[in-house]
Amino acid sequence: MKMFNGYNYFGNDFSKAGLENKKYNQGDVIITNTDSAYALGAPWKDIQPNEALKTGYEVFAGNELPYMNLQLNPKIFNVYRDREGSFDVNYSLSRIPTKDATGKIYAVYPNGEEGSFPFVGDDEKTAAGKLTIPRNVLPNEMNGELGSVKTYATNLVAVHENPKSSMDGLPSQDQAVVINVYNLGGKPIGQVVKKGSTWNKTAESLIKDPVVLPGHKAKFEYEDSKNPVDTSKAGLQLIKVRMTDQNEPTQTVVMEVPVLVTEETPPTTGLVLEANDFSLSKTEVAGLDKQKLDAFILKKSNSVTWDIATGLNDGIELSVRETTLTNNPDPLKSYTATLQAKKGSVVKTKKIQIYLSAKLTVEFVDEKGTSLETAYTDVREIGTSVDVSQISGVATILKKLKDNNYDLAQNPENETITIAVGENKVMYQFNGTLKLLSAPTVLDFEMKQATINAVRYKAPKIIGKSLVVSDTRAEKVKWNLKAKVNQPLTSLEDKQVKMPEAIKYQYQEEVLTLTDEIPLSSVI
């Protein structure tokens, strides 16, 4: 192109695709009375979005240099993002200036590092060999964007190196080995359907512009093949579509396609914007600037938007319109955020709630899982660690249950718990017991004068505690109370006079005789 003072005489309009040129006949004067130079063009090269073409220019007079001819095989690698190992390339070099000439093939790798490979020419003024592009000159994650292709180029040039030769420093034409890294996937096509309608779309129809290795074929299927979409419930659903490279079945990915089930007749134009309320810990947003805080909100809320007409989010600007959340929030407060989707003059907004605390529930159950006390509940900051046993309200309930003759059978594994998003549950499990809590030390019938007639003396004076039996077991099975007479009723006047069956125990309608031989049982 002809350049002077920064002006391109062939035009400066780069807004359209294609080549800019202007034909001049041999001998035509382009410009006079100015200093000028001719800049040689660069070979065609694909430029990735947000990247620039980096090239150099040569200016020379006289005959064109007899460049060496460098050929590469393969020049293009098409691989998936999990490709391991180096990339081997065969090269052939011709038009070397002299026999047995030496030199190097210089490489500039994608990460900017440089390398070289020596060559020696043969009698035919050619050379051949193999060069290697190491894996470590590429990023660890070669392509993290679903359904995309990322390109890495290694630029190569061969240079003849012989200080005694007039062709010392003669290069070849620039060449490049291109590595196209594929991330299997595509663009989910959002759907809006009416509640109660029949779902009959194929999995393949929900993915636009699927990316798969050249020459390979992709297969699409629902993860839930029987009921991919539940149209009986209104609201947003994310249905899972699996895409698999049929030529390399190990290459598979699951994509989520948003489906909005609506009570009304689905619109045909406009935008859809859906997002969820969410919880977070204070540390997650500490120190974030506004840009990072907004990005955090969009991600954490699982926000999703699409153009109803196309089902795609192309050209939609999704942002946080306003929020009360700061990078130093109060854990005891709740916050809001208003999200906005904008495409041209069409705007859609949605307000969501943001929480920094979560519910803590402590339950107390018996061996059957039945609740023994009303559960203790509280609200705690997400991300904090809590020893539940040290909470006064919990400690009070634990003591009460022990006092009521329950034995703590199992402490919760998460007795010290880190509060997480959602509900946090802790459970103490008790076993009920069967215990003889107390019994009288003396049953005092007082001194009685025996007569010839049988007399029953009841309601003795109880000295000591009452007879108390506690049964807190969940399974109420029968139990036995046993007692025996250590010494039968004996006359104070004549120790030989005894009444072995004088002591009776009555339970309901049953009267049992206590003896000093065989203990009798009362079944309760």
Steps between C-alpha positions, in 0.01 A plus 500: 500500500621857437551697822592865561470692828276226637259521205411185313447590139302183450244606759468490877156343538539171695133468596419248225628152431713448190808651337564863422695573184541743219641412161780700346642442153870460458666840488213686666609764749340447839657795681789739435729732690467301824708250689325165486555128547321181403383278788476136406180327611479219754367153410136424577446402860188443713469746789319395816249735668669763717838414349716680244713401205866543584725530195808671365595663176801483271619773268751417229612611159607287207412138432287311748693274739519131403323387814544139610186291481380359835217247491327352807291188550260525667449873508173475693410295807136465601481370858274500803579702810620197698770412246824399670851464364705698253426575134743352245540667162697375199677768299669513163727784389603569140676775303782501753778725360780242500567134553564390855377837620406536865253710687211494741125498492391759756170461684294749696251305714151614604623605845771719351789265572748436223676186381713379213565183301830460304499373141772386256447515126575205271642482148158588361497818711215364706449394860232309686426410859262525789433780745295486817264750660504421873170483690627738766518795258119490494275599794410229754137566409517530124132586455257548787214643295224252424421458130795695365829464313815672621800528271870501589769565242870413508682722251797345318771631273812326370822704484816410305798564728844509334712811564720418201208489260348799326165343590568498871175584681279406206158408644213291378150632467324516836297194584277410793369185665144561618348306790122529511372398844135393502274514806209271421162670532267755350260784578188396697180630342264624773134399480171645624207256515149504640418313817338164424623488140662195344877506469613355167829671420810292431815551702692592184258783418590677826869550415616753242839500327636183659879484511660163424827399333494535119371182338345376825131464575322600818217317675246676726278347767307603810643398835140433609370334188160412650402845623748766387260788575224505763238727348263444793686763708545865410846650538854465367650157442853418387484183295816305438606408147801274449714551191745223403756472222399173336851457359654551846231397750720597795447860392163588650348801672171582672345838422211668678224641283265750671129431458242742640158344561239776512133516600425734214532457126875513430613831348681499169712811556686665784756382751496240776695573819500254789714492815484346847523642849822379662705493819868569547764542766650837580847383399386424143456869419761655729700764314331454159476809283171585330580316177596180680206530739255529209659198329473306826127579528429393143680170550370424849137566401524257205367779281396402151363709214406448137318656209163329464511530120833317464541319832857636517672755719701647213506879520337515843674709764442340841593721794424594859292815478520571870570319826511572873772237548843634593843342535468528879141390570327457837431126545176572687350696211356392167579673173348540156621524143318600183629322189453638152502342155519744211499452124466817301204686647348189661563479875403233754568521875473265797547565872654234724570460873849435641556345843814471711358272767341157504274302730646268764272224631589267789271199547462263797356157417459158659612166364205500259574849370204650683552854621542529878515878517420791272800549273736784582525750211719800437641707215879511464744664261598283206859378521527521879582196716262415784544245783134414550557347844613841627178677402318572826159411360628164378684430827178566694304248293775237529500534881123484515489174302770343716309605812193335349685167483610503137850382421691679223568217256665688212652843466463653154800460269464868410472623860751766398352623174601760242186684400431451131248634252158345560375328815757357741372206708658342807342203682547354849370145546391372841399159633224471757569305822319281753611599848398448862538857607416463869347272764405536867761409759229397757134398476379562856182307593558604863448267799185294468332266750434168336151352545344168422323652206679582174557872459644683194715801567543728199660833419816474706697810578768549234835604631735621229406557134201367313522203269563658159577319175589699182451356151601740219566234240355559153385136483268453799542130579388341830732496795512314833534634853642239735515496878558247778480483877839484667341415836137390545267665747618380846346529848694722733404277794592169344751494219379156400164640402513617142248586229679439170205604281401809688652754258290564190549727198197605298519624141162597362279196574783256546631422850846344522654332804861588574709225652860442591532202270390580145471866396161567348460732203256769421465548128452864403 
